[in-house]
């Protein structure tokens, strides 16, 4: 049995689609009633919460490999509870979704420190582990969908600073490999990027071509971005995101890594292919 956390999120949902036709899969969610599991041979949706150690032990019992996706950089408790529960339940292998920033000595923001701490926790757990370290997801640009549909405008910071963004489908493919073959992938950390760095203004141009409509790019100021982020996140997280943006501006996120190609035997997906496949989400 393989357990997936974040099963309704970007990566977890895709991993579930890949594994469910052939593997017994258990999907962990806080609200099982709202989860729509993929069709598969053996798919089980279970309720549990990272804050409830007992519920984690229960859902991890009988599991051999698990995908761990956590999202709150203001606490290590979620990873601590999960790792301790997995060890208690006899889980042999945990695949952790981390971030490539952990390998950058210049990345000292709150979110990166949180991810480093979570990686250390897993490495010292006594279980086999695999670390997935992606750059930013191509799907993050879905945050532009409303302004594209309604105004034909993309608004973002640092329109010319590039990031080697990765297709979440590639992350899911690597995660599925790791979960089903822990002997090969245990003890490995995988940097995951797209095939080329791309900036927000370039992504806007690609979307305009794919959607066959004119789009304009509007450069936001740092104060405007802080105000927008502040409506969604606590101040400490906003500070971390702004620090991360500054590192991107310096070129720290533009390096392309060959790991996706080496693991999957094909080139990693580029932004144009991702945008083409998801054009309907941006269309009017």
N, C-alpha and C positions, 0 to 999 in steps of 0.2 A: 504494500500500500504506500502511495506517495501522497503527502499532505501539501497543499498549497495555501499559503497565506496571501493576502492581497488578491484574492481570487476574483474580485469584481473590478480590480484596478487595471491599469494599462498592461503591465507585464503578466501579472498573475492570470488574467483572463485569457491571454494568448497562450500561455503555457498549458492551461487547462484544455484548450482546443487541440493542442498538439498531442497531449498525453491520453486524453479520454478515450480515443478510439481503441487503444491497445493496452492501457494500464489501468489498474484499479486506482482511482483518484478520490481523495477526500478534500473538499473545499471548506476552508475555515472562514466564517464570516460572522460578524456580530448580529446580523439579522438574516437568518436562513430563509425566512418567508419571502424576502425581497430578492434573493439571489436566483438567477435563472441559469442553472447548470447546462453545460454543453451536452449534446447527445453523446453517449458513449457506452461502452460495455458495462462498466461499473463506476458510476459517479455518485458520490455521497456528499451532501451539503450538511455541515454541522455548525452549531453555534458555539462561539467561544470569544474570549476577550483577552487581549494582551495584559490587561490589568488584573486578571483573575487566574492565578497560578493553577488552581484546581481544575478549572475548565480546560486549560492547556494540557495538563497531564491526561485528562480524559480523552481529548480529541487526538492526542499524539500516541496513545496506546495502540499498538499494532502497526505503527508506521515505521518503514525502514529508511525513507529519505524524505526530506522536507525542504520546501522553498520558504525562506524567511524574508519578508518585505515589511519593514516598519517605516513610519513616516513622521514621527514627532521628535525633532532634534532637541527638544527641551527636557527629554528624559531618556536615561538608559534602561529604565525599569522594564520596558516592553521587551527589549532584547534579553535582558537578564532573566526575566520570567520564562521566556520561550526557551532559551538555551538550557536553563535548569530543568524545566519540564521535559524537554526532549531527552535529556540525559536520564532523568528519572524514569521515563517511559521506555527507554531502551532504543531510541532512534540511533541509527548508525551513521547517518550522513546528513549534513545541513548545507544547503546552497543559499548563500546570503547575497541579496542585491545591495551592493554598496555604491561607490562612485569613484571615478578615475582621479578625482582631486586628491584622494588620500595619498597618492604617490608623489604629489608636488610639495616639496619642502616649503615653498612660498605660500601654500594654502593653510592659513591658520584660523580661518573663520569658524564660527560655532558649529555649522553643519558639518564641515569636514572633520573637525575634532570629534564630533559625535560619531561619525562613520568610522573613524580610526579606532575609537574606543569599542565600538560594536564588533569590529573585525578582531581586535585583540581578545575580546571576550570569547568569541567563537573559537579562535585558534587555541586558546588555553582550556577548552571545554573537555578535551579527551575524546571527542567525536571526530570523525572525518569531516572535512569542510571543503567547500569550494567558494571562492569569492568572485562575484561578477562585478566589474568596475566599468560601467558605461559612461560615456560623455552624455550631454543633454539629449533628450529624446526628440526626434523629429516631430513627434506628435504634440510637443509643447506649442507648436505654432497653431494648433486648434484654438488657442486662446485669442487668436486674431479673427476667428470665423465670423463673429457677429459684426465687427466693424467692416470686414470685407463684404459681407452680404448687404449691410445697410448703407455703407458709405463708399465702398471701394477704396478703403484706406487701411494701411497697417501702421500702427503706432508702437514704437519700441525704442529702447536705448541703444546707443552705439551701433548704428546701422551698418557700419563697415568693419566691425570686429568679428572675426571668424571663429567658428566652433566646429569641431569634427563630429557633428551630431550623428546619432546612430538611430537606425530604424528599430523600434521596439520589437518588431517581428524577428529581427536577428538576435536580439537579447533573448527572446523566448525560445528560439531554436537552440541557442547555446545552453540555456537553462534546462531544456528538455534532455539534451545530451548528458549534462552533468548529473541530473537526477536519476537517470536510468543506467548510468555507468560510473558509479562512485569509485571503482577500482582504478579507472583510467583518470578520472578528473579530481579525485580526492587530493587535498593538499596543494591545489593549484589556484592561482589568482589570475583572472582573465581581463585584460583591458579591452574594451569593446568600443570601437568607433566606426563611423561611416568611412567611405572611400576617399572623401575630400572635405576639407574645411569649407564652410559656407557661412556668409554673414546674413543678417536679417534683411538687408536691402536686396541681396541676391535671391534670398528665398521669396521675397515679394515679387521679384521679376519672374521667377519660375512659376509661382502661383498665377500670375497674370497670363502667362502663356498657356498653362494647363486649363485655366478657366475661360480663356479666350475673351477676356475683358480687361480694360485698363485698370490698374491699381497704382496708387501712389503710396510712397513711404514717408511717414512723418517722424522726424527725430524728436524723441522726448528728452527733456532735461532730467538731470538726476533728481531734482526736487519733485518733478512730476511723477517719476517712477516711484520714489519713496512714498508719495501720497497714495498712489494706487496700491502698492504692496501693503501699506499700513492699514488699508481697509480689509485686508485678508489675513494678515499675519501679525504676531506680536513683534514689538520693536526689536528685540534681539535677533529674531529671524530675519527681519528686514535688513538689519545691519549686515548679517552674514551674506544675504543675497546681493547686496550692493558691493561687498568685498569680492564676491565671486565675479560679478560683472567687471570690476576693475582688473582682475586677473585675466579675464578674457580679452579686455582691451589691450593688455600688454602682450598678447599672443600666446598665453599659457595654455590655451585650450585648442590650438590649431593642429597639433601633431596627429597624424594618422597612424594607426597601429594595424598590423596585418593579422591579428589573432582571429578575427571573425572568419577571414578567408581560410586560414590554416585549419580551423576547427570544422567549418562547414563545407569546405571544398569548393567554394564559390566566392565571388566578390561580394562584399557587404553591399546592402542596398543603398542607392543614392537618394537624395532628396526629391529629385524629379519623379522617380518611380513611386516614392511614398505619396507625394502630392497627387499624382495621377490616380492612384488607387483610392485616395480619400477625397477626391474632388467634390463629391456630392455633399460633404459636410461643410464646404465653403460656399456652395452655389446658392444663388438667390431662389 
